[in-house]
Amino acid sequence: MTPLTLDVTSVSEIQRAADDVDSLDVLINNAGVAIYDDLSNFDVIEQHLAVNFLGPLKVTQAFLPLLSRSKGAIVNNLSLGMPRALQALFKIPSFDASLPPR
């Protein structure tokens, strides 16, 4: 296993990482942020989406040729424990065992 550290919001860093890899059997998307800020601020929501949604999508697209060649797999590490305000904003149902039922 060779971990790569990169900014998933930077297309140039993603492409540089993809260009540096010769072969790939498994891609593990593990980037994520939880910004506990004013979620009525569109910039905060945009940052969440840039890292947690668009980041894994862009990384997967960049590495897809290598994965196709090796018939590899993709693992997306997700968390449904996103801030309650963001869940409510997007009407996302979720369950969090660490919190009492609402």
Biopython code that builds the backbone (N, CA, C, O; Angstrom):
import numpy as np
from Bio.PDB.StructureBuilder import StructureBuilder

atoms = [
    (1, "MET", "N", (0.839, -1.160, 0.000)),
    (1, "MET", "CA", (0.000, 0.000, 0.000)),
    (1, "MET", "C", (0.895, 1.237, 0.000)),
    (1, "MET", "O", (1.879, 1.316, 0.735)),
    (2, "THR", "N", (0.526, 2.199, -0.845)),
    (2, "THR", "CA", (1.251, 3.457, -0.927)),
    (2, "THR", "C", (0.277, 4.602, -0.716)),
    (2, "THR", "O", (-0.483, 4.938, -1.624)),
    (3, "PRO", "N", (0.286, 5.207, 0.467)),
    (3, "PRO", "CA", (-0.633, 6.335, 0.688)),
    (3, "PRO", "C", (-0.153, 7.579, -0.054)),
    (3, "PRO", "O", (1.045, 7.856, -0.123)),
    (4, "LEU", "N", (-1.098, 8.312, -0.599)),
    (4, "LEU", "CA", (-0.808, 9.578, -1.253)),
    (4, "LEU", "C", (-1.527, 10.680, -0.492)),
    (4, "LEU", "O", (-2.718, 10.564, -0.200)),
    (5, "THR", "N", (-0.821, 11.726, -0.177)),
    (5, "THR", "CA", (-1.429, 12.867, 0.494)),
    (5, "THR", "C", (-1.562, 13.988, -0.519)),
    (5, "THR", "O", (-0.577, 14.397, -1.133)),
    (6, "LEU", "N", (-2.778, 14.485, -0.696)),
    (6, "LEU", "CA", (-3.000, 15.555, -1.651)),
    (6, "LEU", "C", (-4.253, 16.326, -1.289)),
    (6, "LEU", "O", (-5.093, 15.858, -0.520)),
    (7, "ASP", "N", (-4.362, 17.509, -1.852)),
    (7, "ASP", "CA", (-5.535, 18.349, -1.679)),
    (7, "ASP", "C", (-6.549, 17.942, -2.738)),
    (7, "ASP", "O", (-6.335, 18.178, -3.927)),
    (8, "VAL", "N", (-7.651, 17.330, -2.314)),
    (8, "VAL", "CA", (-8.637, 16.829, -3.274)),
    (8, "VAL", "C", (-9.438, 17.947, -3.931)),
    (8, "VAL", "O", (-10.251, 17.685, -4.818)),
    (9, "THR", "N", (-9.219, 19.187, -3.506)),
    (9, "THR", "CA", (-9.869, 20.314, -4.177)),
    (9, "THR", "C", (-8.971, 20.923, -5.247)),
    (9, "THR", "O", (-9.370, 21.870, -5.924)),
    (10, "SER", "N", (-7.766, 20.391, -5.404)),
    (10, "SER", "CA", (-6.808, 20.907, -6.380)),
    (10, "SER", "C", (-6.674, 19.940, -7.556)),
    (10, "SER", "O", (-6.114, 18.852, -7.420)),
    (11, "VAL", "N", (-7.189, 20.349, -8.695)),
    (11, "VAL", "CA", (-7.117, 19.494, -9.889)),
    (11, "VAL", "C", (-5.671, 19.185, -10.253)),
    (11, "VAL", "O", (-5.363, 18.070, -10.675)),
    (12, "SER", "N", (-4.780, 20.164, -10.095)),
    (12, "SER", "CA", (-3.376, 19.933, -10.456)),
    (12, "SER", "C", (-2.723, 18.911, -9.524)),
    (12, "SER", "O", (-1.943, 18.078, -9.986)),
    (13, "GLU", "N", (-3.027, 18.956, -8.219)),
    (13, "GLU", "CA", (-2.470, 17.957, -7.291)),
    (13, "GLU", "C", (-3.026, 16.566, -7.579)),
    (13, "GLU", "O", (-2.297, 15.577, -7.510)),
    (14, "ILE", "N", (-4.301, 16.489, -7.897)),
    (14, "ILE", "CA", (-4.908, 15.198, -8.226)),
    (14, "ILE", "C", (-4.237, 14.616, -9.462)),
    (14, "ILE", "O", (-3.862, 13.443, -9.474)),
    (15, "GLN", "N", (-4.085, 15.433, -10.505)),
    (15, "GLN", "CA", (-3.486, 14.947, -11.746)),
    (15, "GLN", "C", (-2.036, 14.560, -11.549)),
    (15, "GLN", "O", (-1.577, 13.565, -12.110)),
    (16, "ARG", "N", (-1.301, 15.342, -10.751)),
    (16, "ARG", "CA", (0.103, 15.012, -10.468)),
    (16, "ARG", "C", (0.197, 13.656, -9.761)),
    (16, "ARG", "O", (1.066, 12.845, -10.079)),
    (17, "ALA", "N", (-0.698, 13.417, -8.806)),
    (17, "ALA", "CA", (-0.703, 12.137, -8.090)),
    (17, "ALA", "C", (-1.016, 11.001, -9.048)),
    (17, "ALA", "O", (-0.362, 9.959, -9.008)),
    (18, "ALA", "N", (-2.006, 11.188, -9.906)),
    (18, "ALA", "CA", (-2.379, 10.143, -10.864)),
    (18, "ALA", "C", (-1.233, 9.864, -11.839)),
    (18, "ALA", "O", (-0.998, 8.716, -12.216)),
    (19, "ASP", "N", (-0.528, 10.912, -12.242)),
    (19, "ASP", "CA", (0.596, 10.736, -13.170)),
    (19, "ASP", "C", (1.778, 10.025, -12.523)),
    (19, "ASP", "O", (2.565, 9.381, -13.217)),
    (20, "ASP", "N", (1.912, 10.134, -11.202)),
    (20, "ASP", "CA", (3.033, 9.516, -10.483)),
    (20, "ASP", "C", (2.822, 8.041, -10.176)),
    (20, "ASP", "O", (3.759, 7.360, -9.760)),
    (21, "VAL", "N", (1.617, 7.540, -10.373)),
    (21, "VAL", "CA", (1.303, 6.146, -10.049)),
    (21, "VAL", "C", (1.376, 5.312, -11.326)),
    (21, "VAL", "O", (0.785, 5.663, -12.348)),
    (22, "ASP", "N", (2.113, 4.197, -11.248)),
    (22, "ASP", "CA", (2.272, 3.329, -12.417)),
    (22, "ASP", "C", (1.159, 2.305, -12.539)),
    (22, "ASP", "O", (0.674, 2.038, -13.639)),
    (23, "SER", "N", (0.753, 1.730, -11.414)),
    (23, "SER", "CA", (-0.332, 0.750, -11.428)),
    (23, "SER", "C", (-1.135, 0.905, -10.144)),
    (23, "SER", "O", (-0.630, 1.383, -9.128)),
    (24, "LEU", "N", (-2.405, 0.490, -10.212)),
    (24, "LEU", "CA", (-3.302, 0.689, -9.079)),
    (24, "LEU", "C", (-4.326, -0.437, -9.016)),
    (24, "LEU", "O", (-5.032, -0.702, -9.990)),
    (25, "ASP", "N", (-4.401, -1.091, -7.872)),
    (25, "ASP", "CA", (-5.382, -2.152, -7.677)),
    (25, "ASP", "C", (-6.595, -1.680, -6.891)),
    (25, "ASP", "O", (-7.722, -2.085, -7.176)),
    (26, "VAL", "N", (-6.364, -0.816, -5.897)),
    (26, "VAL", "CA", (-7.462, -0.314, -5.058)),
    (26, "VAL", "C", (-7.241, 1.171, -4.802)),
    (26, "VAL", "O", (-6.155, 1.593, -4.405)),
    (27, "LEU", "N", (-8.285, 1.948, -5.035)),
    (27, "LEU", "CA", (-8.268, 3.370, -4.709)),
    (27, "LEU", "C", (-9.148, 3.564, -3.482)),
    (27, "LEU", "O", (-10.328, 3.213, -3.496)),
    (28, "ILE", "N", (-8.572, 4.121, -2.425)),
    (28, "ILE", "CA", (-9.331, 4.393, -1.207)),
    (28, "ILE", "C", (-9.470, 5.905, -1.071)),
    (28, "ILE", "O", (-8.498, 6.609, -0.800)),
    (29, "ASN", "N", (-10.693, 6.394, -1.265)),
    (29, "ASN", "CA", (-10.982, 7.814, -1.066)),
    (29, "ASN", "C", (-11.296, 8.010, 0.408)),
    (29, "ASN", "O", (-12.302, 7.509, 0.909)),
    (30, "ASN", "N", (-10.424, 8.745, 1.104)),
    (30, "ASN", "CA", (-10.563, 8.895, 2.545)),
    (30, "ASN", "C", (-10.563, 10.357, 2.984)),
    (30, "ASN", "O", (-10.487, 10.641, 4.179)),
    (31, "ALA", "N", (-10.647, 11.283, 2.037)),
    (31, "ALA", "CA", (-10.635, 12.702, 2.390)),
    (31, "ALA", "C", (-11.990, 13.107, 2.947)),
    (31, "ALA", "O", (-13.026, 12.588, 2.533)),
    (32, "GLY", "N", (-11.968, 14.025, 3.874)),
    (32, "GLY", "CA", (-13.228, 14.535, 4.403)),
    (32, "GLY", "C", (-12.998, 15.658, 5.387)),
    (32, "GLY", "O", (-11.968, 15.718, 6.058)),
    (33, "VAL", "N", (-13.968, 16.543, 5.464)),
    (33, "VAL", "CA", (-13.926, 17.623, 6.438)),
    (33, "VAL", "C", (-15.283, 17.740, 7.110)),
    (33, "VAL", "O", (-16.315, 17.388, 6.539)),
    (34, "ALA", "N", (-15.254, 18.231, 8.312)),
    (34, "ALA", "CA", (-16.473, 18.594, 9.031)),
    (34, "ALA", "C", (-16.219, 19.987, 9.592)),
    (34, "ALA", "O", (-15.556, 20.148, 10.617)),
    (35, "ILE", "N", (-16.748, 20.970, 8.916)),
    (35, "ILE", "CA", (-16.532, 22.354, 9.316)),
    (35, "ILE", "C", (-17.729, 22.784, 10.162)),
    (35, "ILE", "O", (-18.837, 22.952, 9.653)),
    (36, "TYR", "N", (-17.491, 22.955, 11.440)),
    (36, "TYR", "CA", (-18.560, 23.365, 12.338)),
    (36, "TYR", "C", (-18.582, 24.880, 12.380)),
    (36, "TYR", "O", (-17.929, 25.508, 13.213)),
    (37, "ASP", "N", (-19.331, 25.437, 11.485)),
    (37, "ASP", "CA", (-19.377, 26.879, 11.313)),
    (37, "ASP", "C", (-20.818, 27.255, 10.999)),
    (37, "ASP", "O", (-21.718, 26.422, 11.105)),
    (38, "ASP", "N", (-21.033, 28.474, 10.625)),
    (38, "ASP", "CA", (-22.358, 28.967, 10.273)),
    (38, "ASP", "C", (-22.782, 28.338, 8.949)),
    (38, "ASP", "O", (-22.327, 28.753, 7.883)),
    (39, "LEU", "N", (-23.648, 27.344, 9.021)),
    (39, "LEU", "CA", (-24.040, 26.623, 7.814)),
    (39, "LEU", "C", (-25.089, 27.369, 7.000)),
    (39, "LEU", "O", (-25.591, 26.842, 6.008)),
    (40, "SER", "N", (-25.421, 28.578, 7.405)),
    (40, "SER", "CA", (-26.232, 29.429, 6.535)),
    (40, "SER", "C", (-25.318, 30.195, 5.576)),
    (40, "SER", "O", (-25.790, 30.871, 4.663)),
    (41, "ASN", "N", (-24.000, 30.080, 5.796)),
    (41, "ASN", "CA", (-22.995, 30.711, 4.948)),
    (41, "ASN", "C", (-22.693, 29.770, 3.777)),
    (41, "ASN", "O", (-22.182, 28.666, 3.968)),
    (42, "PHE", "N", (-23.013, 30.220, 2.577)),
    (42, "PHE", "CA", (-22.849, 29.376, 1.395)),
    (42, "PHE", "C", (-21.397, 28.941, 1.185)),
    (42, "PHE", "O", (-21.161, 27.842, 0.683)),
    (43, "ASP", "N", (-20.425, 29.767, 1.554)),
    (43, "ASP", "CA", (-19.010, 29.407, 1.382)),
    (43, "ASP", "C", (-18.648, 28.170, 2.210)),
    (43, "ASP", "O", (-17.855, 27.337, 1.771)),
    (44, "VAL", "N", (-19.225, 28.055, 3.395)),
    (44, "VAL", "CA", (-18.961, 26.899, 4.255)),
    (44, "VAL", "C", (-19.540, 25.634, 3.621)),
    (44, "VAL", "O", (-18.879, 24.596, 3.585)),
    (45, "ILE", "N", (-20.752, 25.720, 3.132)),
    (45, "ILE", "CA", (-21.385, 24.567, 2.484)),
    (45, "ILE", "C", (-20.614, 24.188, 1.226)),
    (45, "ILE", "O", (-20.425, 23.007, 0.937)),
    (46, "GLU", "N", (-20.171, 25.192, 0.482)),
    (46, "GLU", "CA", (-19.399, 24.936, -0.736)),
    (46, "GLU", "C", (-18.098, 24.194, -0.418)),
    (46, "GLU", "O", (-17.692, 23.312, -1.176)),
    (47, "GLN", "N", (-17.441, 24.541, 0.694)),
    (47, "GLN", "CA", (-16.209, 23.856, 1.092)),
    (47, "GLN", "C", (-16.491, 22.401, 1.465)),
    (47, "GLN", "O", (-15.729, 21.506, 1.102)),
    (48, "HIS", "N", (-17.585, 22.168, 2.189)),
    (48, "HIS", "CA", (-17.988, 20.796, 2.517)),
    (48, "HIS", "C", (-18.151, 19.978, 1.236)),
    (48, "HIS", "O", (-17.606, 18.881, 1.118)),
    (49, "LEU", "N", (-18.893, 20.513, 0.295)),
    (49, "LEU", "CA", (-19.159, 19.782, -0.942)),
    (49, "LEU", "C", (-17.903, 19.609, -1.782)),
    (49, "LEU", "O", (-17.728, 18.571, -2.421)),
    (50, "ALA", "N", (-17.023, 20.609, -1.792)),
    (50, "ALA", "CA", (-15.784, 20.519, -2.577)),
    (50, "ALA", "C", (-14.911, 19.367, -2.098)),
    (50, "ALA", "O", (-14.327, 18.652, -2.912)),
    (51, "VAL", "N", (-14.819, 19.183, -0.788)),
    (51, "VAL", "CA", (-13.962, 18.134, -0.239)),
    (51, "VAL", "C", (-14.694, 16.787, -0.173)),
    (51, "VAL", "O", (-14.159, 15.767, -0.607)),
    (52, "ASN", "N", (-15.902, 16.786, 0.364)),
    (52, "ASN", "CA", (-16.591, 15.526, 0.677)),
    (52, "ASN", "C", (-17.324, 14.905, -0.499)),
    (52, "ASN", "O", (-17.573, 13.699, -0.494)),
    (53, "PHE", "N", (-17.674, 15.689, -1.501)),
    (53, "PHE", "CA", (-18.395, 15.141, -2.655)),
    (53, "PHE", "C", (-17.577, 15.224, -3.935)),
    (53, "PHE", "O", (-17.290, 14.206, -4.566)),
    (54, "LEU", "N", (-17.200, 16.445, -4.315)),
    (54, "LEU", "CA", (-16.469, 16.613, -5.574)),
    (54, "LEU", "C", (-15.052, 16.069, -5.509)),
    (54, "LEU", "O", (-14.530, 15.593, -6.517)),
    (55, "GLY", "N", (-14.415, 16.131, -4.335)),
    (55, "GLY", "CA", (-13.051, 15.601, -4.195)),
    (55, "GLY", "C", (-12.948, 14.133, -4.573)),
    (55, "GLY", "O", (-12.167, 13.787, -5.459)),
    (56, "PRO", "N", (-13.722, 13.247, -3.921)),
    (56, "PRO", "CA", (-13.657, 11.834, -4.295)),
    (56, "PRO", "C", (-14.044, 11.576, -5.754)),
    (56, "PRO", "O", (-13.496, 10.681, -6.396)),
    (57, "LEU", "N", (-14.984, 12.360, -6.269)),
    (57, "LEU", "CA", (-15.382, 12.200, -7.672)),
    (57, "LEU", "C", (-14.218, 12.532, -8.606)),
    (57, "LEU", "O", (-13.938, 11.783, -9.541)),
    (58, "LYS", "N", (-13.543, 13.649, -8.354)),
    (58, "LYS", "CA", (-12.415, 14.047, -9.204)),
    (58, "LYS", "C", (-11.236, 13.087, -9.083)),
    (58, "LYS", "O", (-10.585, 12.772, -10.080)),
    (59, "VAL", "N", (-10.958, 12.619, -7.861)),
    (59, "VAL", "CA", (-9.868, 11.658, -7.657)),
    (59, "VAL", "C", (-10.184, 10.356, -8.396)),
    (59, "VAL", "O", (-9.320, 9.792, -9.068)),
    (60, "THR", "N", (-11.409, 9.890, -8.269)),
    (60, "THR", "CA", (-11.809, 8.648, -8.952)),
    (60, "THR", "C", (-11.676, 8.791, -10.454)),
    (60, "THR", "O", (-11.160, 7.891, -11.116)),
    (61, "GLN", "N", (-12.130, 9.900, -11.003)),
    (61, "GLN", "CA", (-12.016, 10.119, -12.454)),
    (61, "GLN", "C", (-10.559, 10.120, -12.903)),
    (61, "GLN", "O", (-10.232, 9.571, -13.955)),
    (62, "ALA", "N", (-9.689, 10.730, -12.114)),
    (62, "ALA", "CA", (-8.275, 10.809, -12.493)),
    (62, "ALA", "C", (-7.607, 9.439, -12.488)),
    (62, "ALA", "O", (-6.744, 9.164, -13.322)),
    (63, "PHE", "N", (-8.005, 8.577, -11.547)),
    (63, "PHE", "CA", (-7.377, 7.264, -11.423)),
    (63, "PHE", "C", (-8.123, 6.158, -12.172)),
    (63, "PHE", "O", (-7.671, 5.014, -12.196)),
    (64, "LEU", "N", (-9.252, 6.490, -12.778)),
    (64, "LEU", "CA", (-10.061, 5.478, -13.450)),
    (64, "LEU", "C", (-9.328, 4.710, -14.553)),
    (64, "LEU", "O", (-9.525, 3.500, -14.664)),
    (65, "PRO", "N", (-8.496, 5.351, -15.369)),
    (65, "PRO", "CA", (-7.766, 4.566, -16.380)),
    (65, "PRO", "C", (-6.886, 3.471, -15.759)),
    (65, "PRO", "O", (-6.826, 2.354, -16.274)),
    (66, "LEU", "N", (-6.212, 3.792, -14.665)),
    (66, "LEU", "CA", (-5.378, 2.785, -13.994)),
    (66, "LEU", "C", (-6.230, 1.675, -13.396)),
    (66, "LEU", "O", (-5.875, 0.500, -13.488)),
    (67, "LEU", "N", (-7.341, 2.038, -12.789)),
    (67, "LEU", "CA", (-8.229, 1.039, -12.186)),
    (67, "LEU", "C", (-8.862, 0.153, -13.253)),
    (67, "LEU", "O", (-9.028, -1.049, -13.047)),
    (68, "SER", "N", (-9.212, 0.736, -14.379)),
    (68, "SER", "CA", (-9.801, -0.052, -15.470)),
    (68, "SER", "C", (-8.793, -1.063, -16.007)),
    (68, "SER", "O", (-9.137, -2.208, -16.298)),
    (69, "ARG", "N", (-7.552, -0.624, -16.131)),
    (69, "ARG", "CA", (-6.496, -1.501, -16.637)),
    (69, "ARG", "C", (-6.277, -2.705, -15.713)),
    (69, "ARG", "O", (-6.057, -3.820, -16.184)),
    (70, "SER", "N", (-6.337, -2.475, -14.409)),
    (70, "SER", "CA", (-6.066, -3.550, -13.448)),
    (70, "SER", "C", (-7.337, -4.263, -12.985)),
    (70, "SER", "O", (-7.277, -5.211, -12.202)),
    (71, "LYS", "N", (-8.501, -3.790, -13.481)),
    (71, "LYS", "CA", (-9.790, -4.298, -12.991)),
    (71, "LYS", "C", (-9.860, -4.131, -11.473)),
    (71, "LYS", "O", (-10.307, -5.016, -10.743)),
    (72, "GLY", "N", (-9.402, -2.965, -11.032)),
    (72, "GLY", "CA", (-9.301, -2.658, -9.610)),
    (72, "GLY", "C", (-10.627, -2.250, -8.989)),
    (72, "GLY", "O", (-11.677, -2.302, -9.629)),
    (73, "ALA", "N", (-10.552, -1.845, -7.736)),
    (73, "ALA", "CA", (-11.740, -1.493, -6.958)),
    (73, "ALA", "C", (-11.588, -0.103, -6.356)),
    (73, "ALA", "O", (-10.484, 0.424, -6.220)),
    (74, "ILE", "N", (-12.727, 0.468, -6.002)),
    (74, "ILE", "CA", (-12.768, 1.782, -5.360)),
    (74, "ILE", "C", (-13.445, 1.631, -4.007)),
    (74, "ILE", "O", (-14.515, 1.030, -3.901)),
    (75, "VAL", "N", (-12.816, 2.180, -2.974)),
    (75, "VAL", "CA", (-13.411, 2.217, -1.637)),
    (75, "VAL", "C", (-13.613, 3.683, -1.281)),
    (75, "VAL", "O", (-12.650, 4.447, -1.212)),
    (76, "ASN", "N", (-14.860, 4.075, -1.057)),
    (76, "ASN", "CA", (-15.167, 5.432, -0.624)),
    (76, "ASN", "C", (-15.507, 5.391, 0.857)),
    (76, "ASN", "O", (-16.523, 4.821, 1.256)),
    (77, "ASN", "N", (-14.652, 5.996, 1.664)),
    (77, "ASN", "CA", (-14.873, 6.047, 3.098)),
    (77, "ASN", "C", (-15.793, 7.229, 3.385)),
    (77, "ASN", "O", (-15.411, 8.384, 3.195)),
    (78, "LEU", "N", (-17.006, 6.932, 3.843)),
    (78, "LEU", "CA", (-18.008, 7.962, 4.064)),
    (78, "LEU", "C", (-18.394, 8.030, 5.525)),
    (78, "LEU", "O", (-18.230, 7.069, 6.278)),
    (79, "SER", "N", (-18.906, 9.177, 5.909)),
    (79, "SER", "CA", (-19.451, 9.335, 7.247)),
    (79, "SER", "C", (-20.823, 9.960, 7.130)),
    (79, "SER", "O", (-20.996, 10.991, 6.480)),
    (80, "LEU", "N", (-21.784, 9.339, 7.756)),
    (80, "LEU", "CA", (-23.124, 9.923, 7.789)),
    (80, "LEU", "C", (-23.307, 10.772, 9.033)),
    (80, "LEU", "O", (-24.403, 11.264, 9.300)),
    (81, "GLY", "N", (-22.241, 10.943, 9.789)),
    (81, "GLY", "CA", (-22.321, 11.746, 10.994)),
    (81, "GLY", "C", (-22.073, 13.219, 10.715)),
    (81, "GLY", "O", (-21.481, 13.921, 11.535)),
    (82, "MET", "N", (-22.525, 13.686, 9.556)),
    (82, "MET", "CA", (-22.328, 15.093, 9.217)),
    (82, "MET", "C", (-23.094, 15.977, 10.195)),
    (82, "MET", "O", (-24.028, 15.517, 10.853)),
    (83, "PRO", "N", (-22.711, 17.212, 10.288)),
    (83, "PRO", "CA", (-23.393, 18.106, 11.231)),
    (83, "PRO", "C", (-24.898, 18.092, 11.022)),
    (83, "PRO", "O", (-25.387, 18.080, 9.892)),
    (84, "ARG", "N", (-25.622, 18.092, 12.137)),
    (84, "ARG", "CA", (-27.083, 18.040, 12.084)),
    (84, "ARG", "C", (-27.674, 19.163, 11.239)),
    (84, "ARG", "O", (-28.657, 18.949, 10.530)),
    (85, "ALA", "N", (-27.088, 20.355, 11.305)),
    (85, "ALA", "CA", (-27.630, 21.480, 10.536)),
    (85, "ALA", "C", (-27.530, 21.212, 9.041)),
    (85, "ALA", "O", (-28.434, 21.561, 8.282)),
    (86, "LEU", "N", (-26.426, 20.590, 8.615)),
    (86, "LEU", "CA", (-26.265, 20.279, 7.196)),
    (86, "LEU", "C", (-27.234, 19.186, 6.779)),
    (86, "LEU", "O", (-27.771, 19.224, 5.672)),
    (87, "GLN", "N", (-27.465, 18.201, 7.662)),
    (87, "GLN", "CA", (-28.449, 17.158, 7.369)),
    (87, "GLN", "C", (-29.824, 17.773, 7.178)),
    (87, "GLN", "O", (-30.548, 17.422, 6.247)),
    (88, "ALA", "N", (-30.175, 18.688, 8.063)),
    (88, "ALA", "CA", (-31.490, 19.320, 7.981)),
    (88, "ALA", "C", (-31.607, 20.162, 6.716)),
    (88, "ALA", "O", (-32.657, 20.179, 6.074)),
    (89, "LEU", "N", (-30.531, 20.862, 6.358)),
    (89, "LEU", "CA", (-30.548, 21.716, 5.178)),
    (89, "LEU", "C", (-30.835, 20.904, 3.918)),
    (89, "LEU", "O", (-31.615, 21.327, 3.065)),
    (90, "PHE", "N", (-30.202, 19.739, 3.805)),
    (90, "PHE", "CA", (-30.377, 18.905, 2.617)),
    (90, "PHE", "C", (-31.398, 17.793, 2.831)),
    (90, "PHE", "O", (-31.578, 16.938, 1.964)),
    (91, "LYS", "N", (-32.068, 17.803, 3.991)),
    (91, "LYS", "CA", (-33.086, 16.800, 4.324)),
    (91, "LYS", "C", (-32.547, 15.383, 4.161)),
    (91, "LYS", "O", (-33.171, 14.537, 3.521)),
    (92, "ILE", "N", (-31.365, 15.138, 4.755)),
    (92, "ILE", "CA", (-30.699, 13.844, 4.664)),
    (92, "ILE", "C", (-31.009, 13.042, 5.915)),
    (92, "ILE", "O", (-30.590, 13.424, 7.008)),
    (93, "PRO", "N", (-31.731, 11.943, 5.781)),
    (93, "PRO", "CA", (-31.989, 11.127, 6.974)),
    (93, "PRO", "C", (-30.714, 10.387, 7.374)),
    (93, "PRO", "O", (-29.960, 9.925, 6.518)),
    (94, "SER", "N", (-30.484, 10.281, 8.669)),
    (94, "SER", "CA", (-29.305, 9.545, 9.125)),
    (94, "SER", "C", (-29.533, 9.054, 10.534)),
    (94, "SER", "O", (-30.465, 9.475, 11.219)),
    (95, "PHE", "N", (-28.673, 8.165, 10.950)),
    (95, "PHE", "CA", (-28.702, 7.627, 12.306)),
    (95, "PHE", "C", (-27.312, 7.740, 12.870)),
    (95, "PHE", "O", (-26.339, 7.390, 12.203)),
    (96, "ASP", "N", (-27.203, 8.222, 14.084)),
    (96, "ASP", "CA", (-25.926, 8.357, 14.748)),
    (96, "ASP", "C", (-26.058, 7.705, 16.124)),
    (96, "ASP", "O", (-26.769, 8.214, 16.992)),
    (97, "ALA", "N", (-25.381, 6.595, 16.317)),
    (97, "ALA", "CA", (-25.526, 5.842, 17.569)),
    (97, "ALA", "C", (-24.993, 6.597, 18.771)),
    (97, "ALA", "O", (-25.321, 6.250, 19.906)),
    (98, "SER", "N", (-24.180, 7.619, 18.551)),
    (98, "SER", "CA", (-23.603, 8.336, 19.685)),
    (98, "SER", "C", (-24.524, 9.433, 20.222)),
    (98, "SER", "O", (-24.243, 10.007, 21.275)),
    (99, "LEU", "N", (-25.593, 9.727, 19.535)),
    (99, "LEU", "CA", (-26.515, 10.761, 19.957)),
    (99, "LEU", "C", (-27.857, 10.152, 20.331)),
    (99, "LEU", "O", (-28.261, 9.156, 19.732)),
    (100, "PRO", "N", (-28.559, 10.722, 21.303)),
    (100, "PRO", "CA", (-29.894, 10.213, 21.638)),
    (100, "PRO", "C", (-30.862, 10.492, 20.494)),
    (100, "PRO", "O", (-30.663, 11.444, 19.740)),
    (101, "PRO", "N", (-31.906, 9.676, 20.353)),
    (101, "PRO", "CA", (-32.888, 9.902, 19.276)),
    (101, "PRO", "C", (-33.538, 11.277, 19.402)),
    (101, "PRO", "O", (-33.733, 11.791, 20.504)),
    (102, "ARG", "N", (-33.861, 11.847, 18.280)),
    (102, "ARG", "CA", (-34.534, 13.147, 18.282)),
    (102, "ARG", "C", (-36.017, 12.984, 18.318)),
    (102, "ARG", "O", (-36.748, 13.975, 18.325)),
]
sb = StructureBuilder()
sb.init_structure("model")
sb.init_model(0)
sb.init_chain("A")
sb.init_seg("    ")
for serial, (resi, resn, name, xyz) in enumerate(atoms, 1):
    if name == "N":
        sb.init_residue(resn, " ", resi, " ")
    sb.init_atom(name, np.array(xyz, "f"), 0.0, 1.0, " ", f" {name:<3s}", serial, name[0])
structure = sb.get_structure()
